[in-house]
Amino acid sequence: MTTPYWVQDSIFYQIFPDRFANGDKANDPVNVQPWGVKPTHLHYMGGDLQGITQKFNYLLDLGINAIYLNPIFHSTANHRYHTIDYFRIDPFLGSMNDFKALLNVAHNNNVRVILDGVFNHCGRGFFAFINVLENQEHSPYCDWFHIKNFPINAYGKGEAQDYLAWWGFRSLPKFNTDNQQTRKYLLDVARFWIDQGADGWRLDVPNEIDDDKFWAEFRDTVKSANPDSYLVGEIWTPDRRWVGETHFDGLMNYPFREAIIEFLTSDVLPVSEFANRIENLLNLYPKENVYAMYLPLGTHDTERLFSKMGNNLEKVKLAFLIQFAFPGAPAVYYGDEIGMQGGKDPESRGAFPWDDLESRTELHNWVKVLISLRKQLPVLRRGNYQRIFTDDRRHVFALARMLGDSSVLVAINASSTRRHVRFNVLDLNWGDGRIVRNLLGKEEYIVSEGRLAVSLPPWGGLWVA
Amino acid sequence: MTTPYWVQDSIFYQIFPDRFANGDKANDPVNVQPWGVKPTHLHYMGGDLQGITQKFNYLLDLGINAIYLNPIFHSTANHRYHTIDYFRIDPFLGSMNDFKALLNVAHNNNVRVILDGVFNHCGRGFFAFINVLENQEHSPYCDWFHIKNFPINAYGKGEAQDYLAWWGFRSLPKFNTDNQQTRKYLLDVARFWIDQGADGWRLDVPNEIDDDKFWAEFRDTVKSANPDSYLVGEIWTPDRRWVGETHFDGLMNYPFREAIIEFLTSDVLPVSEFANRIENLLNLYPKENVYAMYLPLGTHDTERLFSKMGNNLEKVKLAFLIQFAFPGAPAVYYGDEIGMQGGKDPESRGAFPWDDLESRTELHNWVKVLISLRKQLPVLRRGNYQRIFTDDRRHVFALARMLGDSSVLVAINASSTRRHVRFNVLDLNWGDGRIVRNLLGKEEYIVSEGRLAVSLPPWGGLWVA
């Protein structure tokens, strides 16, 4: 086993630090925006590390046991992907002490914390790039980047002409990871934060560092600092290359998210095709990596789940029902559990509405139940996956998770019509006369002639056991 | 007494870190220049903190007991006045551990270390300025600087148009120290390094922060961290404003240097005028500040003493003789004790010629004797100053230092002709028949009729006691 033992038992919560909670007004930017205004690319709302620590009871009540923090290092942007210092907490988020305090409360409550690692590029305010800007071809750091010609101009209009940059953005010069000094620097960063207590890294756009040896070294570095560290890559497409002994434990399973969204929002994806797509994702990777996948329904880089579902609460609940029944580590993007809305960045990075939780209890409770059941039932976390039923005409799908004697039947009606369905449950070893019930409701069913007859509400689903 | 007790007993050695000694080749820039090539504005020679630590025996043999280090914080330039991180040692100089090791060996040998504080401006790679460059008028840091209009352009040609900068250099944006956040940041820096063990600050261009309250706060901050810290301002002109309870303990006494150089290299400065000038400097300031002045004959900002003296060894020795007889803390710019040559910056910042010390022993030994005597004789450090004799026609000057029963007569011949002179020594309480001798040679003299007859070689001097 080379993936960390704990990931398949984890439920992640992704936090965009500027927008989750403001725990220390003293570190706010002077031009901090009021909490809850329409998010922009440029402004801060004042969220910080103390805010997360102070709201830890909320996270524990929700039930999550792992956190993925969007970048927290010193940066020039509210999203902090424009890193200027990889060894320092952004002052608007707090201090190293605040980070240690957060880790402390997390670890004392058996919650793990992984960080966002942006190693393909830096901000143009990063010291080595600054040195090139100052000294041009005389800089000792020229070879840290991919410079095409001097003098380089980092602040003009248009795409970067003189050096490689992420998507051509002058503000994000790409590292030359072939340079051993640069490599050492980045690996030192990777080790440093693990040594400080972080439980792993989410790697930003790792496919843009197209160098298997770099990632093998990266993995060695992190795992030698802590063998239980989790490495998860931001890979948007199904791609076997990025998992395994020389790469990552898991990937951000965006294709899984896309399949669910297409399944629940378009008329063109037949149930069997949906099943094929998600099962292909299970078959593409070694099993241990499948169980170490990070399963998002939304992130800082996507529309909000609620909006994506056309503000249809039933569909949102159904999406979570599927997500929490799948192998891997389900991940909740902060606020998706209470139905926060918004289009793509920056809209999807709104301030968490602490003063408006009472009107959002239905979804909130639903997610709490799913998390609680997933934590109670090892079969949902560690069980095998098996397809049970697909009906393209009626849009009904069923799968099972099975572990030893334990089985859960997951049934989904992806249509606006109530469906009455009989599933063959022989594979679940459920004998005739066995009484099972919907874990998410009160219905009881009896197995008869190797089959189970259930009624599925519109855009509804069951977890039966 | 508000100036630190130790300064008047100190002999400073000023080190330009890139050029003193390379102790760790592993931290050299990739394009490091060979040690000893002609210095340029752009290149590094690899000197570092470990180098100073490794050469500490040389410093102890020379006899100095205080070090003024040119800037050591993370910067984009070999002189490190373009600060990009005030809380970090420049990686080409080493690490915080290297700094602590240097402080350790220094303090264990009763050598104090003061740092160069550049608080008027930063490098344009400093995080707050970078943030303004990135976010322009939306940046939370706009008020850290003096921005005239947006967008600001930091990298074009010509003087800074959009913001105040030191001498108009775009690369050196001036801080707005009226902003309380900026002020707090700079004061935090000041305290941090004192807390790390530094023994004081040399303040770079402090007159450009034309704000007495700022400097009062600065002093309070530093002195509350360590009441024995030394504060010395880079003030080039005689100016009472900058010393005292709300400013600095001493100033870099450039006017003293200029007087000595003019006295020994031009024919137009009569001895009496020279005496007036240096005595005015003694009278301008409170006595405790006079004794806490930093007395340089050369620095990183001037021509080398040896070159300034027309490569005349006797004049160089005479200059040191005067310097070490004066109230205040004599300071040796690294290499001046072995006659390093060079015009203004960058020439005066050459690499210390460790492989060429044997040919330079005469001056080296001379300086060692002066230092040793100054350390042996409290009268030279703490004694009162008194003019004894001026002869404009023959260019002879004599002063005395007197402390209790102890006196030293300092006689100087600033001409190319041997002079026979009789000094009235009644003020020294030297009675007739008393035998005194030249501390710097072997001559003995007998006091007769209240006078002392001495012979002064061309461009030569005596310390008689």
Interface residues (C-beta under 8 A of the other chain):
Chain A: P29 V30 N31 V32 L42 H43 Y44 H74 T76 A77 H82 I84 D85 F92 G123 R124 G125 F127 I130 N131 L133 E134 N135 H138 P140 D143 N153 A154 Y155 S171 Q181
Chain B: P29 V30 N31 V32 L42 H43 Y44 H74 T76 A77 H82 I84 D85 F92 G123 R124 G125 F127 I130 N131 L133 E134 N135 H138 P140 D143 N153 A154 Y155 S171 Q181
